Amino acid sequence: MSTLLTHKEYQAIAASLSLPVNAFINGKFMKPRSGRTMQSLNPATGEVLTEVAACDSKDVDFAVGKAREAFDSGVWSRLHPGERKSTMIQLCKLMHRHRFELAVLESLDSGKPVRECQLTDVAETINCLKWHAEAADKIYDQVSPSGDNALGLIVREPVGIAACILPWNFPLMMLAWKIGPALAEGNSVIVKPAEQTSLSALRVAELATEAGFPDGVLNVLPGEGPEVGEPLGRHPDVQVVSFTGSTEIGRKFLEYSAQSNLKRVVLECGGKNPAVVLQDADRLDHAARQIVYSALWNMGQNCTANSRVIVHRDVKGALVERILEQLRTWKTGDPLDPTNHLGAIVNREQYDKILQYIKIGKDEGATVLAGGSAIKGDGLFIEPTVFDGVSPNMTIAREEIFGPVFAIVEVASDANALQVANDSCYGLQASLYTSNVRNAHRFARALQAGTISINCYAEGDITTPFGGYKLSGFGGRDNSLRAHDQYCETKTIWLDLSDSAFDSAVGTET
């Protein structure tokens, strides 16, 4: 999985790809009822990759109907968990066989560097699906402590139809985070990929049918939010929506739920995540590597990007010097060249938004230490940008930029660092750098975020829950066994075992 190909080999794969273009419903590709399409652009070149189906509410109704038929038939929902596991693992094997194709497909569609797509995205996608598959036949129901006269069974049942609404920044990984537990529990699933990045989800659905998934169990509906996302959010026969994206759109799914069938809603939304460097931090070379990686991974288009570096003034100078050294190792260019660590911004809208934030940072008086400009050419490339002299109330220190831009905020004390870090409407992830184990525990407990990484940048792994505090999350967590709970109903079955004649006889004998 870890072996990279050459630039020419990736280009050859790209040239030979047969791109999926239609919706995947009930085990096959089909055109949208309206006949409408939308362009899929390569952000690295500006060229049109293909025209992808643009579904609407009629396609949603049809897909939900087929998903419901599959669920009610029991062909997947009542299949033995071990057999569901085997089918999901077969999908993982097929994805591994097609790993280079999937990596190139993801890179072309999103602008992500192919090295990142292959080494991280595809690898973690397969690992995630395999992990949840293995959990399918290892999660037990329960018996309550009900005494001798009753038997209380606490059983888990799949909710029915799960709608998974994906973001454009990690199309494959977020697909796996959601469909992994949903499918393992026996649900039928409808995926709405981001309109900017639909291709990899469509290919995975095709591979799922090849792996043996019954028709109607995994469906993919490309399209825009109002035409597909909202109808799924309002549909009375969808029991749960899992959404990753902006807080603004996340709020809408709560409204759709309230206005329809009170479906369960799980949200993983935005972040403005801090890297907090305390006065006693000593491994500054390591801290700089981790900070730069956290801020620039996926061109900063990451909900856990550490875009606020909050550093004690006593170590700031040494840290900044090392950060600028690290930046020199991050090469930007053709995403299909595996020597590049940074690729293109996903689309023109996001590109313009990032450049506007850079302008705002300059206008508000922050100092550009590195970058600060677009890279000229046909593609949507932006220089990695570091701002210094940033105060906590500046726009670039408060709003999510979602680009290769981060801000350095100097503080006079560790207590002030904690205050600045928590002064945000978001609370998804935070990184903490310290050489004192007592400070590590105390500050980790005090930081208001769903994941705290100490002396590194991390989101945990598949075994740990992922989600946020405040406006960063709602209703549940991705990853870990807890992710399975949101795709299940809990049912109590109460059996009365009391028998007066039996009780009397037992009482007499004793």
TIKELO-792374 format. One record per residue (C-alpha): residue in one letter; x, y, z; residue number from 1. Coordinates in steps of 0.02 Angstrom, whole numbers, plus 32768, in hexadecimal, padded with zeros to 4 digits. Layout:
BEGIN
 aa   xx   yy   zz   i
  A    X    Y    Z NUM
...
//
This chain:
BEGIN
 aa   xx   yy   zz   i
  M 8000 8000 8000   1
  S 8090 8076 8025   2
  T 80EE 8068 7F7E   3
  L 80DD 8103 7F13   4
  L 80E0 80FD 7E56   5
  T 813B 8178 7DE5   6
  H 80F2 8217 7D9F   7
  K 80E6 81C7 7CF2   8
  E 808F 812D 7D38   9
  Y 800C 8195 7D8F  10
  Q 7FF2 81FB 7CF0  11
  A 7FDA 8159 7C8E  12
  I 7F56 811E 7D09  13
  A 7EFE 81C6 7CFB  14
  A 7EFC 81B9 7C3E  15
  S 7EB0 810A 7C43  16
  L 7E27 812A 7CC2  17
  S 7D71 810C 7C98  18
  L 7D1A 818E 7D03  19
  P 7C73 8164 7D56  20
  V 7BF1 81E7 7D27  21
  N 7B44 81AA 7D58  22
  A 7AEA 8190 7DFD  23
  F 7AFB 80E4 7E4C  24
  I 7A51 80A4 7E84  25
  N 7A16 7FF4 7EA9  26
  G 7AB7 7FA2 7E72  27
  K 7AD2 7FFB 7DCC  28
  F 7AFE 809F 7D7B  29
  M 7A6B 8104 7D3A  30
  K 7A50 81B0 7CF3  31
  P 79F3 8231 7D5B  32
  R 793C 8245 7D32  33
  S 7955 82FA 7D00  34
  G 79E6 82D2 7C8D  35
  R 7A48 8361 7CDD  36
  T 7B04 8357 7CF6  37
  M 7B89 83BE 7D4C  38
  Q 7C3F 83D5 7D1F  39
  S 7CC9 837E 7D7E  40
  L 7D64 83EB 7D6D  41
  N 7E1B 83C3 7D8A  42
  P 7E50 8453 7DFD  43
  A 7F07 8439 7DD0  44
  T 7EEB 845E 7D18  45
  G 7E40 84AF 7D09  46
  E 7E0C 8428 7C8E  47
  V 7D64 83D1 7C90  48
  L 7D7B 831D 7CC7  49
  T 7CCA 82E6 7C9E  50
  E 7C12 830F 7CB0  51
  V 7BC7 82BD 7D4B  52
  A 7B0F 829B 7D6B  53
  A 7AB5 8326 7DC9  54
  C 7A2D 82CD 7E29  55
  D 7994 831C 7E77  56
  S 7902 82F2 7EEB  57
  K 78B8 8275 7E6F  58
  D 7959 8212 7E72  59
  V 795B 821F 7F30  60
  D 78AB 81D8 7F3B  61
  F 78D7 8149 7EC6  62
  A 7979 811F 7F23  63
  V 7923 8126 7FCD  64
  G 789D 80B1 7F8B  65
  K 791E 8033 7F4F  66
  A 7981 8043 7FF0  67
  R 78E2 8022 8053  68
  E 78B9 7F89 7FEA  69
  A 7965 7F44 800A  70
  F 795A 7F67 80C4  71
  D 78AC 7F1D 80DA  72
  S 78DA 7E81 8078  73
  G 795F 7E59 80F9  74
  V 79DE 7E2E 8072  75
  W 7A5D 7E9A 80CF  76
  S 7A07 7ED6 816E  77
  R 79E5 7E25 81AC  78
  L 7A7D 7DD3 815F  79
  H 7AED 7D80 81E0  80
  P 7B6B 7E03 821E  81
  G 7BF9 7D8F 81EE  82
  E 7BBC 7D8E 813A  83
  R 7BAE 7E4B 8138  84
  K 7C61 7E4E 8177  85
  S 7C9C 7DDB 80EC  86
  T 7C4A 7E43 8065  87
  M 7C94 7EE5 80A8  88
  I 7D41 7E96 80B1  89
  Q 7D2D 7E5D 7FFD  90
  L 7D0E 7F14 7FD0  91
  C 7DAE 7F42 802B  92
  K 7E0E 7EC1 7FC6  93
  L 7DCA 7F09 7F23  94
  M 7DF6 7FB9 7F5A  95
  H 7EA7 7F81 7F81  96
  R 7EB2 7F31 7ED5  97
  H 7E7A 7FD7 7E88  98
  R 7EDA 8047 7F02  99
  F 7F40 80A3 7E7E 100
  E 7EA6 80C4 7E16 101
  L 7E48 8107 7EAF 102
  A 7EDB 8175 7EE1 103
  V 7EE7 81C2 7E33 104
  L 7E2B 81D8 7E28 105
  E 7E2A 8234 7ECF 106
  S 7EBE 829F 7E9D 107
  L 7E75 82D3 7DF6 108
  D 7DCC 82FD 7E41 109
  S 7E05 835C 7EDB 110
  G 7EB2 83A1 7EB4 111
  K 7EFF 833E 7F44 112
  P 7FB2 8300 7F2E 113
  V 7FAF 824D 7EF1 114
  R 8030 821B 7F75 115
  E 7FB5 8252 7FFB 116
  C 7F23 81FD 7FA4 117
  Q 7F80 8159 7F9C 118
  L 7FE2 8157 803F 119
  T 7F5A 81A2 80AC 120
  D 7EAE 81AE 805F 121
  V 7E9E 8108 8005 122
  A 7EFF 80A9 808A 123
  E 7E98 80F0 8119 124
  T 7DF6 80D8 80BA 125
  I 7E17 801E 80A7 126
  N 7E51 800F 815B 127
  C 7DB5 8067 819A 128
  L 7D3D 7FFA 8138 129
  K 7D99 7F5D 816D 130
  W 7D97 7F91 8225 131
  H 7CDB 7FAF 8225 132
  A 7CBF 7F0F 81C5 133
  E 7D1D 7EAE 824A 134
  A 7CB0 7EFF 82D0 135
  A 7C10 7EC2 827D 136
  D 7C10 7E19 82D4 137
  K 7C64 7E50 8376 138
  I 7BEA 7ECF 83BF 139
  Y 7B7B 7E7A 843F 140
  D 7ACB 7E9F 8478 141
  Q 7AAC 7EA4 8534 142
  V 7A46 7E55 85BE 143
  S 7A0B 7EC9 8647 144
  P 7A1F 7EA1 8702 145
  S 7965 7E7E 8712 146
  G 7960 7DFA 8799 147
  D 7918 7D49 878E 148
  N 7867 7D7B 8761 149
  A 788C 7DD8 86BF 150
  L 7903 7DD6 862D 151
  G 7931 7E7F 85E5 152
  L 7983 7E77 853A 153
  I 79D5 7F14 84F4 154
  V 79E9 7EF7 843A 155
  R 7A2F 7F5D 83AB 156
  E 79D6 7F6D 8304 157
  P 7A08 7FCE 8268 158
  V 79A9 8071 8255 159
  G 7978 8050 81A0 160
  I 79B8 80CE 8121 161
  A 7A50 8139 8146 162
  A 7A7A 81D1 80DC 163
  C 7B32 81FD 80DA 164
  I 7B5B 82AD 809F 165
  L 7C14 82BE 8075 166
  P 7C8C 8352 806C 167
  W 7D01 8374 7FDB 168
  N 7DA5 8378 803B 169
  F 7DB3 82BE 8064 170
  P 7D37 8267 7FEF 171
  L 7D72 81B4 800A 172
  M 7D9F 81BE 80C2 173
  M 7CFB 8210 80F4 174
  L 7C9D 8191 808B 175
  A 7CEC 8106 80F1 176
  W 7CD2 815E 8198 177
  K 7C17 815F 8177 178
  I 7BEB 80C7 8110 179
  G 7C5E 8056 8175 180
  P 7BF6 8051 8216 181
  A 7B51 806D 81BB 182
  L 7B68 7FD5 814B 183
  A 7BB3 7F69 81D3 184
  E 7B15 7F81 823A 185
  G 7AA5 7F4A 81A9 186
  N 7A61 7FEE 8167 187
  S 7A41 8020 80B5 188
  V 7AA7 80BA 8089 189
  I 7A93 814C 8012 190
  V 7B30 81B3 7FF7 191
  K 7B2E 8265 7FB8 192
  P 7BE2 8292 7F8A 193
  A 7C15 8347 7F7E 194
  E 7BEB 838B 7ED2 195
  Q 7CA3 83B8 7EBA 196
  T 7CE2 8307 7EDB 197
  S 7C68 827E 7EAA 198
  L 7CD4 8205 7E48 199
  S 7D26 8199 7ECE 200
  A 7C82 8177 7F2A 201
  L 7C32 813C 7E88 202
  R 7CC4 80C8 7E66 203
  V 7CBD 807E 7F16 204
  A 7C03 805C 7F01 205
  E 7C27 8000 7E60 206
  L 7CAD 7F98 7EB8 207
  A 7C33 7F74 7F46 208
  T 7BBB 7F20 7ECE 209
  E 7C4B 7EBB 7E87 210
  A 7C75 7E89 7F3A 211
  G 7BC6 7E43 7F53 212
  F 7B61 7ECF 7FA2 213
  P 7AA9 7EB4 7F7D 214
  D 7A51 7F30 7F0B 215
  G 7A10 7FC9 7F65 216
  V 7A83 7FBB 7FFC 217
  L 7B04 803D 7FC4 218
  N 7ACB 80CA 7F53 219
  V 7B26 8168 7F1C 220
  L 7ACA 8204 7EE1 221
  P 7B3A 828E 7E9E 222
  G 7AED 833A 7E97 223
  E 7AE4 83E1 7EEC 224
  G 7AAD 8400 7F9E 225
  P 7A00 844A 7F81 226
  E 79D4 83C3 7F01 227
  V 7A15 8329 7F5E 228
  G 7A4F 8355 800D 229
  E 79B2 83B1 8042 230
  P 7938 832E 7FFD 231
  L 7999 82A9 805C 232
  G 7993 8313 80F9 233
  R 78D7 8328 80E8 234
  H 78AA 827A 80AD 235
  P 7832 8221 8124 236
  D 787F 8176 8101 237
  V 7932 81A6 812A 238
  Q 7954 817F 81E0 239
  V 79FF 81CE 81FA 240
  V 7A6A 8250 81A3 241
  S 7B25 8256 81C1 242
  F 7B71 82F7 817F 243
  T 7C22 833A 8176 244
  G 7C35 83EC 8139 245
  S 7C1A 84A0 816C 246
  T 7BBF 84D3 8209 247
  E 7B4A 853C 819F 248
  I 7B0C 84A6 813C 249
  G 7B0D 8438 81D6 250
  R 7A8C 84AA 8227 251
  K 7A1B 8490 8191 252
  F 7A16 83D4 81AA 253
  L 79D7 83F0 825B 254
  E 794D 845C 8212 255
  Y 7922 83D8 8190 256
  S 7915 8356 8218 257
  A 78A5 83C3 8283 258
  Q 7835 83E8 81EE 259
  S 7826 8331 81B8 260
  N 7832 828F 821A 261
  L 78AA 82C0 82A7 262
  K 7930 8255 8257 263
  R 79D2 8242 82B6 264
  V 7A56 82C0 827E 265
  V 7B11 82AD 829B 266
  L 7B7C 8343 826F 267
  E 7C38 835A 825F 268
  C 7C52 840F 8231 269
  G 7CD6 8496 822E 270
  G 7D6E 84BB 8298 271
  K 7DEB 8544 82BF 272
  N 7E67 84D5 8315 273
  P 7EF8 8510 8381 274
  A 7FA8 84CF 8394 275
  V 7FD4 8508 8444 276
  V 808F 8514 8467 277
  L 80B0 852C 8521 278
  Q 8146 8582 856E 279
  D 8197 84DC 859D 280
  A 818C 8490 84EE 281
  D 8239 8450 84C3 282
  R 8233 83E3 8425 283
  L 8218 8478 83B4 284
  D 8259 8423 8315 285
  H 81D8 839B 832D 286
  A 8151 8418 835A 287
  A 8174 847E 82BD 288
  R 8167 83E2 824E 289
  Q 80C2 83B3 829C 290
  I 807B 8463 8295 291
  V 80A6 847B 81DD 292
  Y 8060 83D1 81B2 293
  S 7FBF 83F3 8211 294
  A 7FA7 849B 81BC 295
  L 7FD3 8467 810A 296
  W 7F97 83B2 80FC 297
  N 7F1B 83AC 806B 298
  M 7F46 8462 8044 299
  G 7EFB 8493 80EC 300
  Q 7E50 8458 80AF 301
  N 7E37 83F5 814D 302
  C 7DBC 8410 81DB 303
  T 7E45 83EA 825C 304
  A 7ECC 8457 820E 305
  N 7F2F 84AF 8297 306
  S 7F18 855B 8249 307
  R 7F38 85B7 82EE 308
  V 7FE7 85A2 8338 309
  I 7FD9 85E9 83E8 310
  V 808A 85F3 842C 311
  H 80DA 8635 84CB 312
  R 8148 86CB 84A5 313
  D 81E1 8679 84F5 314
  V 81E8 85F1 8470 315
  K 8194 864A 83DF 316
  G 8232 8685 8386 317
  A 8282 85D9 8385 318
  L 81E1 8586 834F 319
  V 81BE 85FF 82C0 320
  E 826E 85E8 827E 321
  R 8252 852C 8277 322
  I 81A6 853D 8229 323
  L 81EF 85A2 8199 324
  E 8275 851E 8180 325
  Q 81F0 8497 8176 326
  L 818C 84F8 80F4 327
  R 821B 84E3 8078 328
  T 81FB 8427 8072 329
  W 8146 843C 803A 330
  K 814A 843F 7F7D 331
  T 80AF 8475 7F1C 332
  G 8086 8439 7E6C 333
  D 8035 83B6 7DFD 334
  P 7FD2 8345 7E71 335
  L 8000 82AC 7E09 336
  D 80B8 82C8 7E2C 337
  P 80DC 8263 7ECB 338
  T 816A 82D9 7EFC 339
  N 80EC 8364 7F1D 340
  H 80A0 8374 7FCB 341
  L 8024 83FD 7F9D 342
  G 7FA8 83FC 7F0E 343
  A 7F1D 846C 7ECF 344
  I 7E8D 84BD 7F2B 345
  V 7DEC 845E 7F09 346
  N 7D8F 84E2 7EA4 347
  R 7D8B 8599 7E73 348
  E 7D12 85C9 7EFD 349
  Q 7D83 8585 7F85 350
  Y 7E1D 85CC 7F30 351
  D 7DD3 867B 7F2D 352
  K 7D99 866A 7FE2 353
  I 7E48 863E 801D 354
  L 7E97 86CE 7FBF 355
  Q 7E16 8744 800A 356
  Y 7E45 870A 80B9 357
  I 7EFC 872A 8091 358
  K 7ECF 87DA 805A 359
  I 7E6A 87F5 80F9 360
  G 7EFE 87BC 8162 361
  K 7F6E 883B 810D 362
  D 7EED 88C5 811A 363
  E 7ED4 88A5 81D4 364
  G 7F8D 88BC 81F4 365
  A 7FD3 880B 8200 366
  T 8081 87ED 81BA 367
  V 809E 876F 812F 368
  L 8135 8705 815B 369
  A 8124 868F 80C7 370
  G 80B6 867C 802E 371
  G 8021 86EE 8021 372
  S 7FFC 86DE 7F67 373
  A 7FAF 8671 7EE2 374
  I 8024 860A 7E75 375
  K 8010 863F 7DC0 376
  G 7FDA 85BE 7D41 377
  D 7F42 8560 7D04 378
  G 7F1F 8507 7DA9 379
  L 7EDD 8542 7E50 380
  F 7F7D 8548 7EB6 381
  I 7FA2 85B8 7F4C 382
  E 8046 85CE 7FA8 383
  P 804E 858B 805A 384
  T 8033 8627 80C1 385
  V 806A 8652 8173 386
  F 8031 86EE 81CE 387
  D 8087 8736 8267 388
  G 8052 87C5 82D8 389
  V 7FA2 877F 82DE 390
  S 7F31 87B5 836D 391
  P 7EA8 8740 83AB 392
  N 7E1E 87B2 836A 393
  M 7E5B 87B9 82B6 394
  T 7DEE 8765 8232 395
  I 7E75 86E8 8200 396
  A 7E82 86B1 82B7 397
  R 7DC7 8697 82CB 398
  E 7D7B 8659 8228 399
  E 7D9A 85B3 81D3 400
  I 7E00 85D4 8135 401
  F 7E0E 8522 80F5 402
  G 7EAD 8543 8095 403
  P 7F6C 853F 80A6 404
  V 7F6D 85D4 811C 405
  F 7F96 85DB 81D5 406
  A 7FAD 8662 8256 407
  I 802A 8675 82E3 408
  V 7FE4 86C2 8382 409
  E 8060 86F1 840A 410
  V 8029 86E7 84C1 411
  A 807B 871F 8562 412
  S 804E 8689 85CE 413
  D 8011 85D6 85C5 414
  A 7F6F 860B 8618 415
  N 7F56 868B 858E 416
  A 7F79 8605 850C 417
  L 7EED 859A 8552 418
  Q 7E76 862D 8554 419
  V 7E9B 865B 849F 420
  A 7E8D 85A5 8467 421
  N 7DE0 8591 84B4 422
  D 7DA1 863A 8477 423
  S 7D4F 85F1 83DC 424
  C 7CA3 85BB 83A6 425
  Y 7CF3 8518 836B 426
  G 7D3D 8486 83CA 427
  L 7D71 83F9 8358 428
  Q 7E2B 83D8 8376 429
  A 7EBD 8425 83D3 430
  S 7F77 83FB 83DB 431
  L 7FDC 841C 8478 432
  Y 809A 8427 8484 433
  T 80ED 841A 8530 434
  S 817A 83BE 8587 435
  N 811C 83B1 862C 436
  V 80A9 831B 8645 437
  R 8043 837A 86C7 438
  N 8024 8408 864C 439
  A 7FFA 8389 85C6 440
  H 7F6D 833F 862E 441
  R 7F2E 83E3 8676 442
  F 7F29 8443 85D2 443
  A 7EE3 83AF 8571 444
  R 7E51 83A9 85EB 445
  A 7E38 8465 85E1 446
  L 7E3D 8476 8522 447
  Q 7D8E 8477 84DA 448
  A 7D98 8400 8447 449
  G 7D63 8351 841A 450
  T 7E15 8314 83F9 451
  I 7EB4 8350 844F 452
  S 7F5C 8315 840F 453
  I 7FF5 832D 847E 454
  N 80A0 8352 8432 455
  C 805F 8324 8387 456
  Y 7FD4 8348 830D 457
  A 7F55 82BB 8308 458
  E 7E9C 8293 82F8 459
  G 7EAC 81F0 8356 460
  D 7E8D 8155 82ED 461
  I 7DFE 80E3 82BA 462
  T 7DED 80A6 836E 463
  T 7DCE 8153 83B9 464
  P 7D2F 81BD 83A9 465
  F 7D3F 8256 833A 466
  G 7CD0 82EF 8347 467
  G 7CC8 839B 8392 468
  Y 7C8D 8410 841A 469
  K 7C25 84AC 83FF 470
  L 7C02 84D3 8346 471
  S 7C77 844A 830C 472
  G 7C02 83B9 8329 473
  F 7B59 8376 835B 474
  G 7B02 82D3 837E 475
  G 7B8B 8251 837A 476
  R 7C3B 8222 834A 477
  D 7C92 81D4 82B5 478
  N 7D0F 8146 82CD 479
  S 7D1D 80C7 835B 480
  L 7C92 8051 838F 481
  R 7C2C 80E8 83C4 482
  A 7C11 8111 830D 483
  H 7BA7 8073 82FF 484
  D 7B2B 80B1 8382 485
  Q 7AEB 8140 8316 486
  Y 7AB7 80C5 828E 487
  C 7A57 8056 8309 488
  E 79B5 8059 8369 489
  T 79B9 8014 841A 490
  K 7926 7FA5 8445 491
  T 78F6 7F60 84EF 492
  I 78A0 7EB6 84F0 493
  W 7855 7E8E 859A 494
  L 7824 7DDB 85C0 495
  D 77BF 7DB7 865D 496
  L 7800 7D15 86AB 497
  S 7799 7D1A 874A 498
  D 7730 7C80 8771 499
  S 76D4 7C7A 8817 500
  A 76C7 7BBB 8819 501
  F 777F 7BA7 87EF 502
  D 77B1 7C2B 886E 503
  S 7748 7BD5 88F4 504
  A 7794 7B2B 88CB 505
  V 7844 7B6F 88D1 506
  G 781D 7BC9 8971 507
  T 77D6 7B29 89BE 508
  E 786D 7AC2 8990 509
  T 78E3 7B3F 89DD 510
//
